[in-house]
Amino acid sequence: MNLLKYLTLSISLTVPFALEASCPMHPDAPPELQANHACCRIAQEKWEAELAKIAPTDLSLYQVPSEWQTQDAKSIALADLAGKPQFVALAYTHCQYACPRLLADLKSIEAQLPKDSDANFVIVSIDPERDTPERLAAYAAEQELDTERWTLLHGAPGDVLELANLLGVRYAKTPTGDYTHSNIITLLNAQGEIVHQQNGLGADDKPTLEKLAKLNP
């Protein structure tokens, strides 16, 4: 999805009114006259503020044009994750040691979220050969992940490597077919900017939750 299409879609889905929408106080006035009404200017400012919350910036991962498949075999761009904070981790479903602990850390964060939190979770597989969308769906069911909040992504090897580099995650395939990898949980804001990273398994998640709280004062 290119940036123009993304912005157009984001506006239609997340903003209660668009630029061409008529002013609720002056529905019959032409747009050029509505711009002179104070209430219309306030509406315009609110619209721009809402757009600023989700529009990608130069530091946003959502500028990356790669395409991915979810556990539901739905094709998405990273920009489709915009609009809500996202906790992102790279892992793989056949991992027997580090990844289960990394998932436990993510679940610990989820369990501590306020009831009104809109934060979501993303697991990107570093093993695209085995972690097909079907396998990711089965894994989500096995782990009792709420797929309204959790997204598992399958991508091309080059796209996975690109995202890993942007997140500072290192991984390598071993002779046994498994992977060694960094254990990092990254918190993205609604625009896709990195605002915090939690390094290591079993790390203190208090700073991570504090960073999230600052995104939603």
FIDO-539589 format. One record per atom (N, C-alpha, C): residue in one letter; x, y, z. Coordinates in steps of 0.05 Angstrom, whole numbers, plus 5000, padded with zeros to 4 digits. Each point is the difference from the previous one (the first is absolute). Layout:
BEGIN
AXYZ ...
This chain:
BEGIN
M501749765000 M498350245000 M501750255000 N499650184981 N501750245000 N499050205020 L501550205006 L499450195021 L497450144995 L499550094975 L497550144994 L497649835005 K500149744992 K497749825004 K499749965030 Y502249985015 Y499949955028 Y498750235015 L500850244992 L498850245013 L497150024994 T499349944975 T497150024993 T498449805015 L501049755002 L498649795015 L499950075030 S502250105011 S500150065028 S497950225007 I499850204983 I498150215005 I497249895000 S499449844981 S497249904997 S499349815023 L502049865012 L499449815021 L500250125028 T501750195004 T500650085028 T499150295006 V499550164980 V499350285006 V497050044995 P498650125019 P497150014997 P499050194979 F501750164988 F499150174978 F502550064984 A499650054974 A502250064982 A499850294991 L502050094985 L500150284992 L497550084985 E499049824982 E497850084984 E497349995015 A500049885025 A497549985014 A499050285008 S497350024999 S498850265006 S500150065030 C500050255007 C500050085028 C497349935012 P499949875024 P497549935011 P498350245008 M501350235004 M498550245006 M499050144975 H501349964978 H499450144975 H500049804977 P498349795000 P500149784981 P499550094971 D498750234996 D499350084973 D502050204988 A501950085016 A501950204991 A502249874983 P500950124978 P502149894984 P502649995016 P501849824994 P502549975015 P501650255003 E500150174978 E501650245002 E498950205020 L497449995005 L498850175020 L500249885028 Q499849735001 Q500249875026 Q502750065013 A502150044984 A502650055010 A500150255017 N498150184996 N499950255014 N498649985027 H498749775005 H498549975025 H501949895021 A499950115024 A501849925022 A499649705006 C497549915000 C499649725006 C501249814979 C499950104975 C501249844978 C503049995003 R501250225008 R502950005004 R500849815022 I498449995022 I500549825022 I499849714990 A497949954983 A499849734990 A502449924983 Q501050194984 Q502349964984 Q502549935017 E500350165021 E502349955018 E499849735014 K497649925007 K499649745013 K500749774980 W499250044975 W500649804979 W503049984996 E501450234999 E502849994996 E501549875023 A498950055025 A501349885023 A499649705000 E497749914992 E499549714999 E501849874979 L500450134977 L501749904979 L502949985009 A500850215015 A502850005010 A500649775018 K497949895013 K500549785019 K500749744985 I499349984975 I500449754986 I501850024975 A500450244990 A501650044976 A502949925004 P501149844983 P502949925003 P501850244998 T502249995014 T502050215000 T502549884987 D502150174998 D502549904989 D501349785016 L499249985026 L501149805018 L498249765002 S497949994985 S498049795003 S500849754984 L499649775013 L500449744986 L497849964979 Y497950155002 Y497749974982 Y500650124972 Q502350124997 Q500850084973 Q501149774984 V500749785013 V501149774986 V497749884983 P500549954974 P497949924982 P499549704998 S501349845017 S499749714997 S497149915006 E499349774989 E497449885004 E500349745016 W497949955017 W500149785019 W497449854999 Q500049765011 Q497649855004 Q499549955029 T497550045009 T499349945028 T499549715004 Q499449925024 Q499349735006 Q497349924986 D498550204991 D497649944986 D500450014970 A502650004991 A500750014972 A499150264987 K499650215015 K499350264990 K502550164993 S500150114976 S502450164992 S499750285012 I502150095013 I500050275012 I502850134996 A500050265002 A502550155002 A500450075029 L502550075008 L500550085027 L498350245007 A499550174981 A498450255005 A497249935009 D499049764994 D497349935009 D499949965030 L502350005014 L500049975029 L499950285013 A500050214985 A500050275011 A497450065015 G500350195018 G497650105014 G499949915029 K501649795007 K500149905027 K502949935008 P500750025025 P502649905008 P500249704994 Q502549924993 Q500449724994 Q502549905015 F499749775013 F502449865011 F500849804979 V502550024991 V501049834978 V502349835009 A499949744993 A502249825006 A500449814977 L502549934995 L500749804979 L500649745014 A498749794989 A500349735013 A499349794979 Y499949755008 Y499049794982 Y498749785016 T498049874988 T498249835015 T501349745009 H502149914986 H501349745007 H502150035022 C500450245009 C502050055020 C499249875027 Q501949875013 Q499449855024 Q500850145026 Y501750214997 Y501050135025 Y499450295001 A501450164984 A499850295003 A497350114993 C498849904978 C497550124990 C497749965020 P499749765012 P497949975020 P500350205023 R502550055008 R500450205021 R499450284991 L500850064974 L499450264989 L497050044998 L498549794992 L497150024999 L498850045028 A501249875020 A499150045028 A500450295008 D502150124992 D500550295006 D497950174987 L499349944975 L497950154986 L497349975014 K499449755008 K497549955014 K499950145027 S502350025013 S500150145026 S499350304996 I501150114978 I499350284994 I497050034994 E499049814985 E497150014993 E498349995025 A500849825019 A498449975025 A499950255017 Q502050174996 Q500250245017 Q498950254986 L499049974976 L498950234986 L497450105013 P499650265001 P497450105009 P497849894982 K497649985011 K497749894985 K499450164975 D500650265001 D499350174977 D502450034981 S502149855003 S502450024983 S499349894972 D501050154980 D499649914972 D502549884989 A502049945016 A502549894991 A499649724989 N501549944979 N499849744987 N502849875000 F500149754991 F502549845000 F500449884973 V502650004991 V500749894974 V502449825004 I499749754990 I502349824999 I500749954971 V502550064993 V501049964973 V501749754999 S499349814983 S501649764999 S502650044986 I502249895012 I502650014986 I500549734985 D497949835000 D500249744987 D497849984980 P500050164978 P497850004982 P499649744985 E502049844998 E499749744986 E498149825015 R500249985026 R498249835015 R497650145011 D500350265007 D497850155012 D498250124978 T498649824987 T498050094981 T497750135015 P498250154986 P497750115013 P498349795015 E499849764988 E498549785013 E501449925026 R502649985000 R501449935024 R499850225021 L500150254991 L499750225019 L497250005013 A497949934984 A497349995010 A499849785021 A501249774995 A500049785019 A501450085025 Y502350144997 Y501550085024 Y498450205017 A498750194987 A498350195014 A497949865017 A498849794988 A498049845014 A501249855023 E502449884995 E501349855021 E500750175024 Q500850244995 Q500950195021 Q497750175011 E497649954990 E497650155009 E500450304997 L501050084977 L500350284994 L497450124989 D499350235010 D497650134991 D500750144973 T499049894978 T500850114974 T498750264994 E498350105018 E499150284997 E502250195009 R501849905016 R502250165010 R502749924990 W500349744992 W502649894992 W500049964970 T502250084987 T500449954971 T502649854997 L499949784986 L502449854994 L500650024970 L502550074993 L500650074973 L502049814987 H499449934976 H501849844982 H500950184978 G502650014994 G501050174979 G502249874984 A500750124978 A502349904984 A502550025016 P502049824997 P502450015015 P501450285000 G500150124977 G501350264998 G498650225016 D497349985000 D498450205015 D500349965030 V500149745008 V500549955028 V502750115009 L502049954984 L502750105007 L500050305001 E498750144981 E499950295000 E498750105026 L497749895007 L498750095025 L501749945024 A501249765001 A501849945022 A502250205004 N501250084977 N502250205002 N498950275010 L497650074992 L498950265009 L499449995030 L499449765010 L499449975029 L502449935016 G502349964987 G502449935015 G500149715009 V498449834987 V499949725007 V501949844982 R501649835012 R501849834985 R499149715002 Y500149854978 Y499349725001 Y501649854978 A500449745005 A501549844981 A498949715002 K500049874977 K499149724999 K502349825007 T499449805017 T502049815008 T499949754983 P502149835001 P500049754984 P497649825005 T498850025023 T497749835007 T497450114988 G500150244988 G497550114989 G498750195019 D501050025024 D498950195020 D501450274996 Y499450195018 Y501150274998 Y501150105027 T502250144999 T500950165022 T499050284994 H499250155021 H498950264994 H500050185025 S499950264996 S499650195021 S497249975012 N499850075025 N497450005014 N499350285008 I498650134982 I499450295003 I497050044996 I498750145018 I497350094996 I500050304994 T499050084978 T500050284991 T497250115003 L499950245012 L497450145001 L500050224979 L498149994982 L499650204979 L497650185008 N500350254995 N497650185004 N498149974976 A497950155000 A497949974980 A501050064972 Q502250164998 Q501150074974 Q502249804991 G500649805016 G502049804993 G502850085007 E500350195018 E502750075010 E500849845024 I502549925002 I501049865023 I500250195024 V498549945021 V500250175024 V501349865023 H500249734999 H501349865022 H500649714991 Q502249895011 Q500649724996 Q500749875026 Q498949765004 Q500549845023 Q501849774992 N502449995011 N502149814991 N500249775020 G500249764989 G500649775017 G497449865010 L500349755006 L497849845010 L499550055030 G497550035008 G499450055028 G500850275010 A500350194981 A500950275008 A497750145015 D500750205016 D498050165014 D498350144980 D497449955000 D498250134981 D498850265009 K500750095025 K498950255010 K500750244982 P502650034991 P500650234982 P498449984974 T499549764991 T498549974975 T497150105004 L498849925021 L497250085006 L499950305006 E502150115012 E500050295005 E500250164974 K501649894981 K500150134974 K497349994985 L498749785002 L497349974988 L498150205012 A500150035027 A498250185014 A500350294990 K502550074993 K500550274991 K498950054972 L499649784985 L498850034973 L497050065002 N498849925023 N497150035003 N499550135027 P500850265002 P499750135026 P497050045007 
